[in-house]
Amino acid sequence: MIWLFDYDLTLYGEEERYVLDSLDKRIALFVQKTVGGDFENATRIRKDYLVRFGTTLSGLMAMNGTDPDDFFDFIHEPEYLIYPKEAPQKLALLRSLDGPRYVFTNGRHDWSEAGMAHMKIDSAIDAVFDLKMMDWEGKPHVSAYEKMERWLERRHGNVNRREIVLLEDSLRNLEPAHARGWTTIFVNPNVEAPAWVDFHIPHLLNLHDVTRHLTPET
């Protein structure tokens, strides 16, 4: 199997949502700096862009001409951010998985790399496939999954799509993977999974509950 992990609310869970909240605050501040107005209005615009364009950055690029590296340089200033806690159980779980392990993220690589270093699980991840490698058009755009498949083929040769296992907290981001024939694992304790999802677990540490069912013919 080839394991693809979303980072936010997947490699770290809902119980550490404050990590994502710290990033969302920086994103809203960048939106405020870009469009003006108060913080509450910037927060509304951030959420609107996320819904309409897939990511806030895509909305900022389309509507405001934002340079993506300027955006990430601002939101990733470490003194304003919170990172996940050390997670030795996750390290052991990741190392137990048979096959390469990658992060597939709508963020720039430095955010997930810093978080994994704080969790001390970075040694169990082989590489990060980030938004920059998707030419700034991330999940759920079909092009992101196409680029990931081409990248995997360059690393591993021909790949059976059922052997690509995507773990995500977002159903919206899982849908294109399902349509392409990937194996989908919904990682979310709060939302019920639709029938098309292959597996549903509340937390990354529950992954072994379903690994015995994973085969190339899953």
C-alpha positions as CSV (number, residue, x, y, z in Angstrom):
1,M,0.0,0.0,0.0
2,I,1.0,3.7,-0.5
3,W,-0.2,5.7,2.5
4,L,-1.2,9.4,2.0
5,F,-2.0,11.4,5.1
6,D,-3.6,14.8,5.2
7,Y,-1.9,16.8,7.9
8,D,-4.4,19.1,9.7
9,L,-6.9,17.2,11.9
10,T,-5.7,13.9,10.4
11,L,-2.1,13.4,11.6
12,Y,-3.1,15.4,14.7
13,G,-6.7,15.0,15.8
14,E,-9.8,17.0,16.8
15,E,-8.5,17.1,20.4
16,E,-5.8,19.4,19.2
17,R,-7.9,21.7,17.0
18,Y,-6.3,24.7,18.7
19,V,-3.3,24.0,16.4
20,L,-5.4,24.7,13.4
21,D,-7.2,27.6,15.1
22,S,-3.8,29.3,15.6
23,L,-3.2,29.0,11.9
24,D,-6.7,30.1,10.9
25,K,-6.2,33.3,13.0
26,R,-3.0,34.1,11.0
27,I,-4.9,33.4,7.7
28,A,-7.7,35.8,8.8
29,L,-5.1,38.4,9.7
30,F,-3.6,38.1,6.2
31,V,-7.1,38.4,4.7
32,Q,-7.7,41.5,6.8
33,K,-4.3,43.0,5.7
34,T,-5.2,42.3,2.1
35,V,-8.8,43.4,1.8
36,G,-9.1,45.8,4.8
37,G,-11.9,46.0,7.2
38,D,-12.2,44.4,10.7
39,F,-11.1,41.0,11.8
40,E,-14.7,39.6,11.9
41,N,-15.2,40.5,8.3
42,A,-11.9,39.0,7.3
43,T,-12.9,35.8,9.0
44,R,-16.1,35.7,7.0
45,I,-14.1,36.2,3.8
46,R,-11.7,33.5,4.8
47,K,-14.5,31.0,5.2
48,D,-16.2,32.1,2.1
49,Y,-13.1,31.7,0.0
50,L,-12.5,28.3,1.5
51,V,-16.0,27.1,0.5
52,R,-16.0,28.7,-3.0
53,F,-12.4,28.0,-4.0
54,G,-11.3,25.0,-2.0
55,T,-8.7,26.9,0.0
56,T,-8.5,30.5,1.3
57,L,-5.3,31.0,-0.7
58,S,-7.1,30.0,-4.0
59,G,-9.7,32.7,-3.3
60,L,-7.0,35.3,-2.5
61,M,-5.1,34.4,-5.7
62,A,-8.3,34.6,-7.8
63,M,-9.9,37.7,-6.2
64,N,-6.9,39.7,-4.9
65,G,-3.9,38.6,-6.9
66,T,-2.1,37.3,-3.8
67,D,1.4,35.8,-4.2
68,P,1.2,32.4,-2.5
69,D,4.7,32.5,-0.9
70,D,3.9,35.9,0.6
71,F,0.7,34.3,2.1
72,F,2.6,31.3,3.6
73,D,5.5,33.4,4.8
74,F,3.0,35.5,6.8
75,I,0.8,32.7,8.2
76,H,3.7,30.4,9.1
77,E,5.6,32.8,11.4
78,P,6.3,30.3,14.2
79,E,6.1,32.7,17.1
80,Y,2.3,33.1,16.5
81,L,1.5,29.4,16.0
82,I,0.8,26.4,18.2
83,Y,2.1,22.9,17.2
84,P,0.9,19.4,18.1
85,K,2.3,17.6,21.1
86,E,4.8,14.8,21.0
87,A,3.1,11.6,19.9
88,P,5.1,8.4,20.4
89,Q,2.1,6.2,19.8
90,K,1.6,7.7,16.4
91,L,5.3,7.2,15.6
92,A,5.0,3.5,16.4
93,L,1.8,3.2,14.4
94,L,3.2,4.9,11.3
95,R,6.4,2.8,11.4
96,S,4.3,-0.3,11.6
97,L,2.6,0.4,8.2
98,D,3.8,-1.6,5.3
99,G,4.6,0.7,2.4
100,P,5.8,4.3,1.8
101,R,4.1,7.0,3.8
102,Y,3.6,10.6,2.5
103,V,1.8,13.7,3.6
104,F,-0.6,15.1,1.0
105,T,-1.4,18.6,2.1
106,N,-3.1,21.8,1.0
107,G,-0.5,23.7,3.0
108,R,3.1,24.6,2.1
109,H,5.5,21.9,3.3
110,D,7.0,23.9,6.2
111,W,3.8,23.9,8.2
112,S,3.4,20.1,8.3
113,E,7.1,19.6,8.6
114,A,7.3,21.8,11.7
115,G,4.3,20.1,13.2
116,M,5.6,16.6,12.6
117,A,8.9,17.6,14.1
118,H,7.1,18.7,17.2
119,M,5.2,15.5,17.3
120,K,8.5,13.6,16.6
121,I,6.9,11.5,13.9
122,D,8.8,13.1,11.0
123,S,11.2,10.1,10.8
124,A,8.2,7.9,9.8
125,I,7.2,10.1,6.9
126,D,9.0,9.7,3.6
127,A,8.1,13.0,1.9
128,V,5.6,15.8,1.8
129,F,3.6,16.5,-1.3
130,D,2.5,20.1,-0.7
131,L,0.4,22.8,-2.4
132,K,3.4,24.2,-4.2
133,M,3.9,20.9,-5.9
134,M,0.3,21.0,-7.0
135,D,1.0,24.4,-8.6
136,W,-1.0,26.1,-5.9
137,E,-4.3,24.3,-6.9
138,G,-5.0,21.9,-4.1
139,K,-7.6,19.4,-3.0
140,P,-10.4,19.0,-3.9
141,H,-9.4,20.1,-7.5
142,V,-9.0,17.0,-9.7
143,S,-5.6,18.3,-10.9
144,A,-4.2,17.9,-7.4
145,Y,-4.9,14.1,-7.4
146,E,-3.6,13.8,-11.0
147,K,-0.3,15.4,-10.0
148,M,-0.1,13.2,-7.0
149,E,-0.6,10.1,-9.1
150,R,2.1,11.2,-11.6
151,W,4.5,11.9,-8.7
152,L,3.9,8.5,-7.3
153,E,4.5,6.9,-10.6
154,R,7.8,8.6,-10.9
155,R,8.8,7.2,-7.5
156,H,7.2,3.7,-7.7
157,G,6.4,2.9,-11.4
158,N,2.9,1.8,-12.3
159,V,0.6,2.2,-9.3
160,N,-2.6,0.3,-8.6
161,R,-5.0,3.1,-7.6
162,R,-6.6,0.9,-5.0
163,E,-3.2,0.7,-3.3
164,I,-3.3,4.4,-2.8
165,V,-4.8,4.9,0.7
166,L,-5.8,8.5,1.5
167,L,-6.6,9.4,5.1
168,E,-8.5,12.7,5.4
169,D,-10.8,14.6,7.8
170,S,-12.6,16.2,4.9
171,L,-15.2,14.4,2.9
172,R,-14.9,17.1,0.2
173,N,-11.3,16.2,-0.2
174,L,-12.0,12.4,-0.2
175,E,-14.6,12.5,-2.9
176,P,-12.2,13.0,-5.9
177,A,-9.9,10.3,-4.5
178,H,-12.9,7.9,-4.3
179,A,-13.9,8.8,-7.9
180,R,-10.3,7.9,-9.0
181,G,-10.5,4.5,-7.4
182,W,-8.2,5.3,-4.4
183,T,-8.9,3.7,-1.0
184,T,-10.5,6.3,1.3
185,I,-10.3,6.5,5.0
186,F,-12.4,9.2,6.7
187,V,-10.7,10.3,9.9
188,N,-13.3,12.3,11.8
189,P,-15.0,11.7,15.2
190,N,-17.9,14.2,14.6
191,V,-19.3,13.5,11.1
192,E,-21.0,10.3,9.9
193,A,-19.4,8.8,6.8
194,P,-21.4,8.3,3.6
195,A,-21.7,4.8,2.1
196,W,-19.0,5.5,-0.6
197,V,-16.3,5.9,2.0
198,D,-14.2,2.7,2.3
199,F,-13.4,3.1,6.0
200,H,-14.3,5.5,8.8
201,I,-12.2,6.0,12.0
202,P,-12.5,8.6,14.7
203,H,-8.7,9.1,15.1
204,L,-5.4,8.2,13.5
205,L,-4.7,5.8,16.4
206,N,-7.7,3.7,15.3
207,L,-6.0,3.0,12.0
208,H,-5.1,-0.6,12.9
209,D,-8.8,-1.3,13.3
210,V,-9.1,-1.3,9.5
211,T,-5.6,-2.2,8.2
212,R,-6.3,-5.9,8.2
213,H,-9.0,-5.2,5.7
214,L,-6.7,-3.4,3.3
215,T,-5.5,-5.3,0.3
216,P,-4.8,-4.3,-3.3
217,E,-8.3,-5.6,-4.1
218,T,-10.0,-3.5,-1.3
